[in-house]
């Protein structure tokens, strides 16, 4: 992990811990989970939002006004809006992706869940996602929440990351293995 990523993760962990503790004491963990999902989706989908949180050209007040307006438009809980405003005031919005990740991990631990990061060549249907989650749940003995990604470079198959374990059944990796085997023979 690079030094910058380590610093961002450390900053995000402190904000996430404080926000999680406040939400837990106010019995708002469900709202916090929804907020984390919403912010994560906005970070994935919006170049303008990513620019707002990471571009140093914006002043503290511009970032605060922007992120507060976006948060209210997304109907986020007041605790989350306040935390985002505080992060903007302290010039810490760049750590927002790590904050979302930390919050999701804390909520999953609280609920007794594990999160599996699944990358597929094509979007999986709801039925396929349910079957995959059930299969993984039997394997680990806990509820499994899927975090889905699509990467058409896989050609076909899946890559599943569950904790420190990775299962790669993609056609891309099989072709790569075959290519390496051919190099050894020739």
Protein Blocks (a to p, Z undefined) as FASTA:
>chain_A
ZZklmmmmmmmmmmmmmmmmmmmmnopmmmmmmmmmmmmmmmmmmmklmmmmmmmkbcfk
lmmmmmmmmmmmnopafklmmmmmmmmmnopmmmmmmmmmmmmmmmmmmnopacdddddf
bdcdfklmmmmmmmmmmmnopacdddddddfknopacdddehjbccdfbfklmmmmmmmm
mmmmZZ
